[in-house]
Amino acid sequence: MTTRSVVVKIGTSSVTDDTGGVAYGVLVNIALDVVDLRLQGWNVVVVTSGAITAGWAEVGKGRPRPTDSVKLQAVSAVGQPLLMHAWRNAFAEVGAAVGQVLLAPLDFSHRGQYLHARGTLEALQSLDVVPIVNENDAVADEEIRFGDNDRLAALVANLVGASHLVLLTDTEGLLTADPRLDPSATLIEEVTALDTDLVEIAGASRSGVGSGGMASKLAAARMASWSGITTVIAPAHAHNALRHALSGAAGFGTTFHPRPERLSARKSWIAFAVASHGSLHINQGALQALENHGRSLLRVGVESHDGAFAEGDAVDIKGPDGQIVAKGLVRVSAEAFRDGDDVVVHRDDLVLLRRV
């Protein structure tokens, strides 16, 4: 039996109810689908939101939800065990064990940590344990946190080499317009290329309790597409939602097809997991060498640079018009930029961002 892998993310508005408590029935339905898929040969990783909302339901006592990051982190620390207890009980009902994995951006930006996180998830799968992943909200610095679990789910999908990413949410999928403003909005069933028109359709979080929204789901779908991963945005409250999303059933959710040319795992890591620490501004000749001839970026092609980057850091590479055209790992620090080797970013460490 061929092993396939899927990462399924469930948003805050789906795992919590109107009072902010955990929507246990939704979790059980997901657990049933996960167990069924595992019997069919799938490896499944669950990415869950909802810790802050569940935590505030526990300690908020009817007060307005806080907005400052320190208090939200504390609330997350209350909600995380409540959320995991619910997931554990839901999977116990169908005879499966779960393991909690809390990830922070540094687990992806540092290559060694990235590989270690992959090893942990693989070890859980080998023990027949379903990984339940969430961002480590309780300690994550506001400046370096993921911001939403859609992006985290896309990074995890790349990390484990998943074939599919399923984003379960409180809508039918991607619609032609915001249904709050246009009652005639209809479902977009398939997307082969993400363009500016689709991005404009996407809005902020409809529920007001999550940090994502359709725009973050489109960004996650784009990230996954680069890695050769099929993404489905589908309704979490539908019966057998996960199984339907993977079946390709007509009229169920929106399917985003992967790019024909997929990035390697390492280049996907450079493109999406590593934060940029500065930027290089290149001339037209360097731009043509990168985009038309697949060359490395040489020092002579760099007009100026910004930021306090060190050797090995990621930087944005901007063309003559100031737009980001690539991202890569520099071979020289900002301080020593005019010294050393002529190769500033080797082509093996460089990802072109305009070929999508």
C-alpha positions as CSV (number, residue, x, y, z in Angstrom):
1,M,0.0,0.0,0.0
2,T,1.4,3.4,-1.0
3,T,1.7,5.8,1.9
4,R,0.3,9.3,1.2
5,S,0.5,12.3,3.5
6,V,-2.0,15.1,4.3
7,V,-1.9,18.0,6.6
8,V,-5.3,19.2,7.8
9,K,-5.7,22.5,9.5
10,I,-8.9,23.4,11.5
11,G,-9.5,27.1,12.2
12,T,-10.5,28.7,15.5
13,S,-14.1,29.3,14.4
14,S,-14.5,25.6,13.6
15,V,-12.9,24.1,16.7
16,T,-14.7,26.4,19.1
17,D,-18.4,27.1,19.7
18,D,-20.3,30.4,20.2
19,T,-19.3,30.6,23.8
20,G,-15.6,30.1,23.0
21,G,-15.5,26.5,24.4
22,V,-14.2,23.6,22.3
23,A,-16.7,22.3,19.7
24,Y,-16.2,18.6,20.7
25,G,-18.5,17.2,18.0
26,V,-16.4,18.8,15.2
27,L,-13.2,17.2,16.7
28,V,-14.8,13.8,16.9
29,N,-15.9,14.0,13.2
30,I,-12.3,15.0,12.2
31,A,-10.9,12.1,14.3
32,L,-13.2,9.6,12.5
33,D,-12.0,10.8,9.1
34,V,-8.4,10.7,10.2
35,V,-8.6,7.1,11.5
36,D,-10.4,6.1,8.3
37,L,-7.7,7.7,6.1
38,R,-4.9,6.1,8.1
39,L,-6.5,2.7,7.4
40,Q,-6.3,3.6,3.7
41,G,-2.6,4.2,3.9
42,W,-2.5,8.0,4.6
43,N,-0.2,9.7,7.1
44,V,-2.2,12.5,8.7
45,V,-0.9,15.6,10.6
46,V,-3.5,17.8,12.3
47,V,-2.8,21.5,12.7
48,T,-5.2,23.1,15.2
49,S,-6.1,26.6,16.2
50,G,-8.3,27.7,19.1
51,A,-6.0,27.8,22.2
52,I,-6.5,31.5,22.8
53,T,-10.3,31.4,22.3
54,A,-10.7,28.3,24.5
55,G,-8.4,29.9,27.2
56,W,-10.4,33.1,27.3
57,A,-13.7,31.2,27.6
58,E,-12.1,29.6,30.7
59,V,-10.8,32.7,32.4
60,G,-12.4,35.7,30.7
61,K,-15.5,35.8,32.9
62,G,-17.4,37.7,30.2
63,R,-14.9,40.5,29.9
64,P,-13.8,41.8,26.5
65,R,-11.0,39.7,25.0
66,P,-7.6,41.3,25.6
67,T,-5.5,42.6,22.7
68,D,-2.0,43.0,24.1
69,S,0.3,40.1,23.1
70,V,1.6,39.3,26.6
71,K,-1.9,38.7,28.0
72,L,-2.9,36.7,24.9
73,Q,0.2,34.5,25.4
74,A,-0.9,33.9,29.0
75,V,-4.4,33.1,27.8
76,S,-3.0,30.6,25.3
77,A,-1.2,28.8,28.1
78,V,-4.6,28.3,29.7
79,G,-6.3,27.2,26.5
80,Q,-3.6,24.9,25.1
81,P,-4.2,22.0,27.6
82,L,-7.9,22.4,27.3
83,L,-7.7,22.1,23.5
84,M,-5.3,19.1,23.7
85,H,-7.5,17.4,26.3
86,A,-10.4,17.7,23.9
87,W,-8.4,16.3,21.0
88,R,-7.1,13.4,23.1
89,N,-10.7,12.5,24.1
90,A,-12.0,12.8,20.6
91,F,-9.3,10.5,19.2
92,A,-9.7,8.1,22.1
93,E,-13.3,7.6,21.1
94,V,-12.0,6.1,17.8
95,G,-9.1,4.2,19.3
96,A,-6.2,6.5,18.3
97,A,-3.5,8.2,20.3
98,V,-2.3,11.8,19.8
99,G,0.8,13.7,20.5
100,Q,1.2,17.4,20.9
101,V,3.8,19.3,18.9
102,L,4.2,23.0,19.5
103,L,6.2,24.8,16.8
104,A,7.7,28.3,16.6
105,P,9.2,30.1,13.6
106,L,12.7,29.3,14.7
107,D,12.0,25.6,14.3
108,F,11.7,26.4,10.6
109,S,14.2,29.2,10.0
110,H,17.1,27.2,11.5
111,R,17.9,24.3,9.2
112,G,19.0,22.0,12.0
113,Q,15.8,22.7,13.9
114,Y,13.8,22.2,10.7
115,L,15.2,18.7,10.3
116,H,14.7,17.9,14.0
117,A,11.0,18.9,13.8
118,R,10.6,16.6,10.7
119,G,12.2,13.8,12.6
120,T,9.8,14.2,15.6
121,L,6.8,14.2,13.3
122,E,8.0,11.1,11.5
123,A,8.7,9.3,14.8
124,L,5.2,10.0,16.0
125,Q,3.8,8.5,12.8
126,S,6.0,5.4,13.2
127,L,4.5,5.0,16.7
128,D,1.0,5.1,15.2
129,V,0.4,8.4,16.9
130,V,-1.5,11.3,15.3
131,P,0.5,14.6,15.6
132,I,-1.5,17.6,16.8
133,V,0.4,20.7,15.8
134,N,-0.1,24.3,17.0
135,E,2.0,27.4,17.2
136,N,3.8,27.8,20.5
137,D,1.8,31.0,21.2
138,A,2.6,31.1,24.9
139,V,6.3,32.0,24.3
140,A,6.5,33.1,20.7
141,D,7.8,36.7,20.2
142,E,5.1,38.8,18.5
143,E,7.7,39.9,15.9
144,I,8.6,36.4,14.9
145,R,5.4,34.4,15.3
146,F,3.6,32.8,12.3
147,G,0.6,35.1,12.6
148,D,-1.9,32.5,11.5
149,N,-2.0,28.7,11.5
150,D,-2.7,28.6,7.7
151,R,0.9,29.6,7.1
152,L,2.0,27.1,9.7
153,A,0.0,24.3,8.1
154,A,1.6,25.1,4.7
155,L,5.1,25.0,6.3
156,V,4.3,21.7,8.0
157,A,3.0,20.2,4.7
158,N,6.3,21.1,3.1
159,L,8.2,19.8,6.1
160,V,6.6,16.3,6.0
161,G,6.5,16.1,2.2
162,A,2.7,16.0,2.1
163,S,0.8,15.6,-1.2
164,H,-2.2,17.4,0.2
165,L,-3.0,20.3,2.4
166,V,-6.7,20.7,3.6
167,L,-7.8,23.9,5.3
168,L,-11.1,23.4,7.0
169,T,-12.9,26.6,7.8
170,D,-16.3,28.2,8.4
171,T,-17.0,28.8,4.6
172,E,-17.8,26.6,1.7
173,G,-14.4,27.5,0.1
174,L,-13.2,30.4,-2.0
175,L,-16.2,32.3,-3.3
176,T,-16.5,34.8,-6.2
177,A,-17.3,37.6,-3.7
178,D,-17.8,38.2,0.0
179,P,-21.2,36.6,0.7
180,R,-21.8,39.2,3.5
181,L,-21.8,41.9,0.8
182,D,-23.0,39.9,-2.3
183,P,-25.6,37.2,-1.7
184,S,-25.1,36.0,-5.3
185,A,-21.5,34.9,-4.5
186,T,-20.8,31.3,-5.8
187,L,-18.1,28.7,-5.1
188,I,-14.9,28.7,-7.1
189,E,-14.3,24.9,-7.4
190,E,-10.8,24.9,-9.0
191,V,-7.9,27.2,-9.1
192,T,-4.9,26.6,-11.4
193,A,-3.1,29.8,-10.8
194,L,-3.3,32.4,-8.1
195,D,-3.7,35.9,-9.5
196,T,-4.3,39.4,-8.2
197,D,-8.1,39.1,-8.8
198,L,-8.4,36.1,-6.5
199,V,-6.3,37.9,-3.8
200,E,-8.7,40.9,-4.0
201,I,-11.7,38.6,-3.5
202,A,-10.2,37.3,-0.2
203,G,-11.0,39.3,2.9
204,A,-10.2,39.4,6.6
205,S,-11.4,36.8,9.1
206,R,-15.2,36.5,8.9
207,S,-15.6,35.2,12.4
208,G,-13.6,37.7,14.2
209,V,-12.1,35.0,16.5
210,G,-9.3,33.7,14.3
211,S,-6.2,35.4,13.1
212,G,-6.5,34.2,9.5
213,G,-9.2,34.7,6.9
214,M,-9.4,33.8,3.3
215,A,-6.4,36.0,2.4
216,S,-4.1,33.9,4.7
217,K,-5.6,30.7,3.2
218,L,-4.7,31.9,-0.3
219,A,-1.2,32.7,0.9
220,A,-0.9,29.2,2.3
221,A,-2.3,27.6,-0.9
222,R,0.4,29.6,-2.9
223,M,3.1,28.3,-0.6
224,A,1.9,24.8,-0.9
225,S,1.6,25.1,-4.7
226,W,5.3,25.9,-5.0
227,S,6.1,22.7,-3.1
228,G,3.9,20.6,-5.4
229,I,1.1,20.2,-2.9
230,T,-2.6,20.2,-3.7
231,T,-4.6,22.4,-1.4
232,V,-8.3,22.2,-0.6
233,I,-10.3,24.9,1.3
234,A,-13.4,23.2,2.6
235,P,-16.2,23.6,5.2
236,A,-15.3,22.1,8.6
237,H,-18.8,21.4,9.7
238,A,-19.7,19.2,6.7
239,H,-20.1,15.4,7.4
240,N,-16.8,13.6,6.6
241,A,-15.3,16.9,5.6
242,L,-11.7,15.7,5.4
243,R,-12.5,12.6,3.4
244,H,-14.7,14.6,1.0
245,A,-11.9,17.2,0.5
246,L,-9.4,14.5,-0.5
247,S,-11.9,12.7,-2.7
248,G,-12.1,15.5,-5.2
249,A,-15.9,15.5,-5.0
250,A,-17.5,18.0,-7.3
251,G,-19.0,21.1,-5.5
252,F,-17.1,20.4,-2.3
253,G,-14.6,23.1,-1.4
254,T,-12.0,24.9,-3.6
255,T,-9.1,22.9,-4.9
256,F,-5.8,24.6,-5.7
257,H,-3.6,22.7,-8.1
258,P,0.2,22.6,-7.6
259,R,2.6,24.2,-10.0
260,P,4.0,21.9,-12.7
261,E,7.5,22.8,-11.6
262,R,7.8,22.2,-7.9
263,L,10.5,23.7,-5.7
264,S,12.8,21.3,-3.9
265,A,12.2,21.0,-0.1
266,R,15.3,23.1,0.6
267,K,14.3,25.9,-1.8
268,S,10.8,25.9,-0.4
269,W,12.4,26.3,3.1
270,I,14.4,29.3,1.8
271,A,11.4,30.8,0.1
272,F,8.9,30.5,2.9
273,A,10.3,29.4,6.2
274,V,13.3,31.7,6.7
275,A,12.8,35.3,7.7
276,S,14.6,37.9,5.6
277,H,17.2,40.0,7.4
278,G,17.8,42.6,4.7
279,S,17.7,43.2,1.0
280,L,20.0,43.5,-2.0
281,H,19.2,45.9,-4.8
282,I,20.5,44.6,-8.1
283,N,20.9,46.1,-11.6
284,Q,19.3,45.1,-14.8
285,G,22.2,42.9,-15.9
286,A,22.1,40.9,-12.7
287,L,18.3,40.5,-13.0
288,Q,18.7,39.1,-16.5
289,A,21.5,36.7,-15.4
290,L,19.3,35.4,-12.6
291,E,16.0,35.1,-14.4
292,N,17.1,34.2,-18.0
293,H,20.3,32.2,-17.4
294,G,20.0,30.7,-13.9
295,R,23.2,32.3,-12.7
296,S,24.4,33.1,-9.2
297,L,24.2,36.7,-7.9
298,L,27.6,38.3,-8.2
299,R,28.9,41.3,-6.2
300,V,29.2,43.4,-9.3
301,G,25.4,43.1,-9.9
302,V,24.5,44.6,-6.5
303,E,23.9,48.3,-6.5
304,S,23.2,48.6,-2.7
305,H,22.1,46.7,0.3
306,D,20.0,47.2,3.4
307,G,19.8,45.5,6.8
308,A,22.2,44.0,9.3
309,F,22.4,40.5,7.8
310,A,25.1,38.0,8.6
311,E,26.7,35.3,6.5
312,G,24.1,32.6,5.8
313,D,21.1,34.8,6.5
314,A,18.2,35.1,4.1
315,V,17.8,38.4,2.2
316,D,15.2,39.7,-0.3
317,I,16.6,40.5,-3.8
318,K,15.0,43.5,-5.4
319,G,15.2,44.5,-9.0
320,P,15.8,48.0,-10.5
321,D,12.1,48.8,-10.0
322,G,12.3,48.0,-6.2
323,Q,10.1,44.9,-6.4
324,I,11.3,41.7,-4.8
325,V,12.3,39.3,-7.6
326,A,14.1,36.6,-5.5
327,K,15.2,35.5,-2.1
328,G,18.4,33.7,-1.1
329,L,21.0,33.0,1.5
330,V,24.0,35.4,1.4
331,R,27.6,34.3,1.5
332,V,28.8,37.5,3.1
333,S,27.7,39.7,5.9
334,A,26.6,43.3,5.5
335,E,29.7,44.5,7.4
336,A,32.1,42.7,5.1
337,F,30.0,43.1,1.9
338,R,32.8,44.5,-0.2
339,D,35.3,41.9,0.8
340,G,35.6,38.2,0.0
341,D,34.2,36.0,-2.7
342,D,32.5,37.6,-5.8
343,V,29.5,35.3,-5.4
344,V,27.1,37.0,-3.0
345,V,24.2,34.4,-3.4
346,H,24.9,31.1,-5.0
347,R,22.2,29.9,-7.4
348,D,21.7,26.8,-5.2
349,D,20.7,29.1,-2.4
350,L,18.5,31.3,-4.5
351,V,14.8,31.2,-5.3
352,L,13.2,33.2,-8.1
353,L,9.9,34.6,-6.9
354,R,8.4,36.0,-10.1
355,R,8.0,32.7,-11.9
356,V,4.7,32.0,-10.3
